[in-house]
Amino acid sequence: MNLFARLCAPALCGLLALAAAPAGAQDNAAQQDLGALSQQWLDQALQRLEPDEMPLRMEVSVGQLDPRLRLAPCARVEPYLPRGARLWGRTRLGLRCVEGQTHWNVFLPITVKAWGPAWVLVGNVSTGAALTEQDVMQTEVDWAAETAAVLANPQGWLGKVAARPLVAGQALRQGMVRAPELFKAGASVRVLVQGAGFSVTSSGRAMNAGAAGESVRIRMTNGRVVGGTVQEDGTVEAVL
């Protein structure tokens, strides 16, 4: 095997042969070769991803580099994921020349879609309205279309209330629903105070509305203000 064959990566062999070609042909061929290399790298990277909850159908589309770029021939181009970027939604892939007379580094726009089942609203839902099975239908959506995670499990939304006005056609995602309020600000609540070696049940007045799992402040009968976590039955558990 000659030196050229040993140095030339399969997807980039054409780059080393572009020097004698017209400038326009060089640019087009280089774009095609880099696109093919990027697609191969992305396909392999996506195959290694482990879906969090259920299998997703991944789909990736590779954009184009700025046509004004003039990249020097390179024996080996290394794709990489830039710091802070992830293979999800609209993102970018880094490409750097690691074997060539001129080292360069460019960024290629890519879009990664992750198709999977989701619960989609069949009608509008007003703020504070409780969601039921009649409010949704299951269909396939692109999980990566938004940054908020999809609520794929009905336990994540069933019986909860809309945190804001929701519109028909939206897929249910985190931040769109919340637990219903168990008491309003000013309501009398049962407080379980726990400390080192003791546990006391008392009562107090809520300084803000509370739902299961939320943190609230309670003014006790002696005037002291404590913070605690709302339990499923409406009791506030405070730790001193």
C-alpha positions as CSV (number, residue, x, y, z in Angstrom):
1,M,0.0,0.0,0.0
2,N,1.5,3.4,-1.0
3,L,1.8,6.4,1.3
4,F,-1.2,8.1,-0.2
5,A,-3.5,5.2,0.5
6,R,-2.2,4.8,4.1
7,L,-2.9,8.5,4.9
8,C,-6.1,8.9,3.1
9,A,-9.3,8.2,5.1
10,P,-12.0,6.6,2.9
11,A,-14.4,9.4,3.1
12,L,-11.8,12.1,2.4
13,C,-9.6,10.6,-0.3
14,G,-11.1,13.0,-2.8
15,L,-9.9,16.0,-0.9
16,L,-6.2,15.2,-1.6
17,A,-7.0,15.0,-5.3
18,L,-8.7,18.4,-5.5
19,A,-5.6,20.6,-5.9
20,A,-5.7,20.4,-9.7
21,A,-9.4,20.8,-10.0
22,P,-11.1,24.2,-10.6
23,A,-12.0,26.2,-7.4
24,G,-15.8,25.5,-7.8
25,A,-15.3,21.8,-8.2
26,Q,-12.9,21.7,-5.2
27,D,-15.5,23.3,-3.0
28,N,-18.4,21.1,-4.1
29,A,-16.4,17.9,-3.7
30,A,-15.0,18.9,-0.4
31,Q,-18.5,19.7,0.9
32,Q,-19.7,16.3,-0.3
33,D,-16.8,14.4,1.3
34,L,-17.2,16.2,4.6
35,G,-20.9,15.7,4.6
36,A,-20.4,11.9,4.0
37,L,-17.9,11.7,6.9
38,S,-20.1,13.7,9.2
39,Q,-23.1,11.5,8.4
40,Q,-21.1,8.3,9.1
41,W,-19.8,9.7,12.4
42,L,-23.3,10.8,13.5
43,D,-24.9,7.4,12.6
44,Q,-22.3,5.6,14.7
45,A,-22.7,8.0,17.6
46,L,-26.5,7.8,17.6
47,Q,-26.3,4.0,17.7
48,R,-24.4,4.2,20.9
49,L,-27.0,6.4,22.6
50,E,-29.2,4.7,25.2
51,P,-32.8,6.0,25.3
52,D,-33.9,7.1,28.8
53,E,-37.4,5.6,28.8
54,M,-38.1,3.8,25.5
55,P,-36.7,3.2,22.1
56,L,-36.7,6.2,19.8
57,R,-36.4,6.4,16.1
58,M,-33.5,8.7,15.5
59,E,-33.2,10.8,12.3
60,V,-30.3,13.1,11.5
61,S,-29.9,15.7,8.7
62,V,-26.6,17.3,7.9
63,G,-26.5,20.9,6.8
64,Q,-23.9,22.7,4.7
65,L,-20.8,24.7,5.5
66,D,-20.6,28.3,4.6
67,P,-20.0,28.3,0.8
68,R,-17.5,31.1,1.2
69,L,-15.1,28.8,3.1
70,R,-12.0,27.6,1.3
71,L,-10.6,24.6,3.1
72,A,-7.1,23.4,2.5
73,P,-6.6,19.7,1.5
74,C,-6.5,17.4,4.5
75,A,-5.4,13.8,4.9
76,R,-7.6,13.2,8.0
77,V,-10.6,15.1,9.3
78,E,-11.8,14.4,12.9
79,P,-15.5,15.0,13.7
80,Y,-16.2,15.9,17.3
81,L,-19.0,17.3,19.4
82,P,-18.2,20.9,20.7
83,R,-18.2,21.6,24.4
84,G,-21.8,22.2,25.6
85,A,-23.4,20.8,22.5
86,R,-25.4,17.5,22.4
87,L,-26.9,15.3,19.7
88,W,-30.4,16.6,20.1
89,G,-32.5,19.1,18.1
90,R,-30.7,21.8,16.2
91,T,-27.1,21.6,17.0
92,R,-23.7,21.6,15.3
93,L,-20.8,19.2,14.7
94,G,-17.2,20.2,14.8
95,L,-14.8,19.2,12.0
96,R,-11.1,19.7,12.4
97,C,-8.1,18.9,10.2
98,V,-5.6,16.9,12.2
99,E,-3.3,15.8,9.3
100,G,-2.6,18.4,6.7
101,Q,-0.3,21.3,5.9
102,T,-2.9,23.7,7.2
103,H,-4.9,22.8,10.3
104,W,-8.5,24.1,10.2
105,N,-11.6,23.9,12.3
106,V,-15.2,24.4,11.1
107,F,-18.7,23.8,12.4
108,L,-21.4,22.0,10.5
109,P,-25.0,22.6,11.3
110,I,-27.0,19.4,12.0
111,T,-30.5,18.6,13.1
112,V,-31.2,15.4,15.2
113,K,-34.8,14.3,15.5
114,A,-35.9,11.6,18.0
115,W,-39.3,10.2,17.0
116,G,-41.3,8.4,19.7
117,P,-44.7,8.1,21.3
118,A,-46.2,11.1,23.2
119,W,-49.5,12.4,24.5
120,V,-50.8,15.2,22.4
121,L,-53.7,17.5,23.4
122,V,-56.9,17.2,21.4
123,G,-58.2,20.6,22.5
124,N,-57.2,23.7,24.4
125,V,-56.8,23.5,28.2
126,S,-57.0,26.5,30.4
127,T,-54.7,27.3,33.3
128,G,-55.5,25.3,36.4
129,A,-57.7,22.7,34.6
130,A,-57.1,19.1,35.5
131,L,-56.0,16.8,32.7
132,T,-57.9,13.6,32.0
133,E,-57.5,10.8,29.4
134,Q,-60.1,12.5,27.3
135,D,-57.9,15.6,26.8
136,V,-55.2,13.7,24.9
137,M,-54.4,11.2,22.2
138,Q,-51.2,9.2,21.7
139,T,-49.2,9.7,18.6
140,E,-45.6,10.0,17.4
141,V,-43.8,13.3,17.8
142,D,-40.2,14.6,17.6
143,W,-39.0,14.5,21.2
144,A,-36.0,16.7,20.3
145,A,-38.2,19.5,18.8
146,E,-38.1,21.3,22.3
147,T,-35.7,21.3,25.2
148,A,-38.3,20.2,27.8
149,A,-38.6,16.4,28.2
150,V,-41.7,14.6,26.9
151,L,-44.1,13.3,29.6
152,A,-44.3,9.8,28.0
153,N,-45.7,8.1,31.1
154,P,-49.4,9.0,32.0
155,Q,-48.4,9.3,35.6
156,G,-46.5,12.4,34.7
157,W,-49.7,14.3,33.7
158,L,-52.8,12.4,34.6
159,G,-54.7,14.3,37.3
160,K,-52.3,17.2,37.3
161,V,-53.4,20.7,36.2
162,A,-52.2,22.9,33.4
163,A,-49.5,25.3,34.6
164,R,-50.4,27.7,31.7
165,P,-52.8,27.9,28.8
166,L,-52.3,24.8,26.6
167,V,-53.1,24.6,23.0
168,A,-54.5,21.7,20.9
169,G,-51.7,19.8,19.1
170,Q,-49.1,20.4,21.8
171,A,-47.2,17.3,23.1
172,L,-47.2,17.2,26.9
173,R,-43.8,18.1,28.3
174,Q,-42.3,19.0,31.6
175,G,-43.2,22.4,32.8
176,M,-46.7,22.3,31.2
177,V,-48.4,20.7,34.2
178,R,-48.1,20.8,37.9
179,A,-49.6,19.0,40.9
180,P,-53.0,20.5,42.1
181,E,-52.9,22.8,45.1
182,L,-53.8,21.1,48.3
183,F,-54.3,24.3,50.2
184,K,-54.2,28.1,49.7
185,A,-52.2,30.8,51.3
186,G,-53.6,31.5,54.8
187,A,-55.1,28.0,55.2
188,S,-54.6,26.2,58.5
189,V,-52.4,23.1,57.9
190,R,-51.1,20.2,59.9
191,V,-47.4,20.3,60.5
192,L,-45.1,17.4,61.4
193,V,-41.9,18.8,62.9
194,Q,-39.0,16.4,63.2
195,G,-35.7,17.0,64.9
196,A,-32.9,15.1,66.6
197,G,-34.6,12.3,68.5
198,F,-38.1,13.8,68.5
199,S,-41.2,14.3,66.3
200,V,-44.0,16.7,67.1
201,T,-47.3,17.2,65.3
202,S,-48.7,20.8,65.4
203,S,-50.6,23.2,63.3
204,G,-49.8,26.4,61.6
205,R,-50.9,28.8,58.9
206,A,-49.6,28.5,55.3
207,M,-47.8,31.6,54.0
208,N,-48.2,30.4,50.4
209,A,-50.2,27.9,48.5
210,G,-48.9,24.4,48.4
211,A,-49.0,21.2,46.2
212,A,-47.6,17.8,46.9
213,G,-43.8,17.9,46.8
214,E,-43.5,21.7,46.9
215,S,-41.7,23.7,49.5
216,V,-43.8,26.1,51.6
217,R,-43.4,28.4,54.6
218,I,-45.6,27.9,57.7
219,R,-46.2,30.4,60.5
220,M,-46.6,28.3,63.7
221,T,-49.0,29.2,66.5
222,N,-46.1,30.6,68.5
223,G,-45.2,33.0,65.7
224,R,-42.2,31.1,64.5
225,V,-41.8,30.6,60.7
226,V,-40.6,27.2,59.5
227,G,-40.1,25.8,56.0
228,G,-41.3,22.3,55.0
229,T,-42.4,20.0,52.2
230,V,-46.0,19.3,51.4
231,Q,-46.9,15.6,51.6
232,E,-49.5,13.8,49.5
233,D,-52.2,14.2,52.2
234,G,-51.5,17.9,52.7
235,T,-49.4,17.6,55.8
236,V,-46.3,19.8,55.8
237,E,-43.2,18.0,57.0
238,A,-40.6,20.3,58.5
239,V,-37.1,19.4,59.8
240,L,-35.4,21.5,62.5
